[in-house]
Structure formats: structure tokens, C-alpha cells
Amino acid sequence: MDRAVIGHRTSDLSSLLAEIDPMLRRIFRTERPVYVSSSSATGFMEAGVRNGVRRRALALVNGAFSERFRDLVTACGREVEVYDVEWGGAHDPEEVERRLRVGGFDSVTVVHSETSSGVLNPLRQIADAVRSAEHRVGEEILLLVDGVTSVGGGLVESGEWALDWILTGSQKALALPPGLAFGSASPRMLARAETLPGRGQYFDLLEFDRYWKKHQTPNTPAVHLLFALKTQMERIEAEGIEARAARHQAMARRCWSWVESTGAAHGLSLFAPEGARSLTVTAISLPTDLRGTEITAKLKRRGYTIGSGYGKLRDQTIRIGHMGDHTMEGLNQLLTELEEVLGE
């Protein structure tokens, strides 16, 4: 990032984005363009709503970030019905299909990896359920996906699973500074956007698509973050997308096994059930005599940063992020420090 800025409407920037484009597509596992926005991922969540929800969405809610997606629907003036499950639980694809078969929905919002609870929703099966319901009711239903802590962490098959809108942010599994959002839209999504007024200006996906065809962005981009993006994409390519996913999975399993053995001796347990755990963040339940904020403060004094619980889970859980460029060696060092903190 320590380079002189280049003009954002120059051939230099177009060449930069042209190099980045195919690498982003490989991370998203799609042949579709992956747009880049100088915003947080929440911006592209709003883009999904403004460009993809015509009148009424079914919001799948199981944590704080899926609540945010739900709230964006109403904030953008659309109707929303909620399929709510307890924090720590995943959504049942059969129930998704049952609710959609009632009719009257044109879209579904879902968070793939719910950061607040460490839950991984069965996205492929949910996508199949949406398509099945769509066929039964004879109405187009778009699937809008927050992949903030899954894209780049696991193998999220955006193309194969026919996701209509999938987004992520720069600061999670891609291990970049915050400030960029990435999203890929299906042809159905862009066709829907053409029919919708009120797409706004900053997050109009038709504009993103028009500019991306010439490797430009519709608004002034954060050029230095794009320098960082190119460098990090090259690092990810060197590691290999599949190898990166395998590393994340290995770190996740190491964290789970530690909680079930060493952690259990201190009253810790895994918050998400087996088969529904995120590969990039593990939420850990604490006994009543421990507080998440106190544990994170003690670790911070030792030079390690993890998350306390999010929202209503603030003091009931802690969260370990094992994503991006973290290594097994670094995770093991953290777990050793955490064991010592628990023994104090």
C-alpha cells in the first residue's frame, strides 16, 4: 500500500482491476464478475436488498448478522417475514421450502457463516430448497447470501449452487485491511435490478456491472486498498484456493478438539452443534463463573486478541477467529495462552 496513488480513471487502474478480476472469480468459485466496492460488507448487503428484493423477502435469522440483513429489508422499504431459530442453531432447508411454498416471496436472505454464534448454515441445501419452492409456486425467488466469513475460508461454490447474490468483506477470510466489499450477481439478479426503482446510486448493481466490463468502478475506489488486494490475491493463488480451505478446516477441527478436551476441563463447550460449525470462527460457551469480556481482556494483556460474545452472548461466550492468514502454529500458541488464563 506504500505506493504513489494512481488516477482512478486511468488505464493503470483498469489494468490493475483486470489482473484482480480472474483471481476473485476463482475465490468465489464462479465464472461471473466479482464487483469491488469501497465500502464495508454491509454496503453490499444493502445492495442485495435494493437490487434483489422486489416486495417481500423471507429472512433466515439465527444471529446478529442475519438480524442485520433482516433489518436492511425493512430499512429499504420492503416487507419481510422471518424464519427465526435460536442462536447456535442452523436453518432447516425443508422448513425454508415449506415457508416459501406458501407463496408471496420474491427473495430470501441468509448468512452462510453466522459470526456471532459460530454457526455454518447448510447453504447448498438451502439453495436447493429455494429452487424447489420456486418451481412449485411458479415465482422467481432470488437467494441473497452474506458470505462474509465463509468466502475465502471454505469452498463456497457460487456458480454451482446458483447463488443470486453472494458478498464478502476484505477484513475476514481474505485477510486484508477493512474497507472493501466484494459481490457477485447472477444474470437473474441483474435482470431483477432492471425492474426495480429506488436502487439508489452508490450500490446500483447495474452501474457496477457496466463499469466492471471496462475494469472500472462506478465510484472513486480506495486505490491503496486495491494495491493491497492484488498482492493478497497473488498470495492466495500461490497457496491455492483448495489448500487455503483445507488449512481453515484443519484449524477449525483443532480448535473444536481443544474445547472438547482441554477446554471441557474448565467448563467450556462448543456453542454450535456438530455438523453446523463455521470453519473460520468458533464460538465457545462459558460456565457461569467466567465472563467473556474478562477472558478477552486477560488475553489482550498477553498480546492475543479474540472476541467476546456478540450481542446478547457478550459474556456467555468467547469467539476464536481462525481464518485468513492465521496458521496452526499461531492457533496452538493462542490455545496454550488461553489454557493458562483459564487456570488463573
Secondary structure, DSSP 8 states (H G I E B T S, - for coil): --S----TTSHHHHHHHHHHHHHHHHHHT-SS--EEESS-HHHHHHHHHHHH-SSEEEEEESSHHHHHHHHHHHHTT-EEEEEE--TT----HHHHHHHHTTS---EEEEESEETTTTEE--HHHHHHHHHHHHHHHTS--EEEEE-TTTBTTB---TTTTT-SEEEEETTSTT---SS-EEEEE-HHHHHHHHT-S---STT-HHHHHHHHTTT--SS---HHHHHHHHHHHHHHHHH-HHHHHHHHHHHHHHHHHHHHTTGGGGT-EESS-TTSB-SSEEEEE--TT--HHHHHHHHHHTT---EE--GGGTTTEEEEE--TT--HHHHHHHHHHHHHHHT-
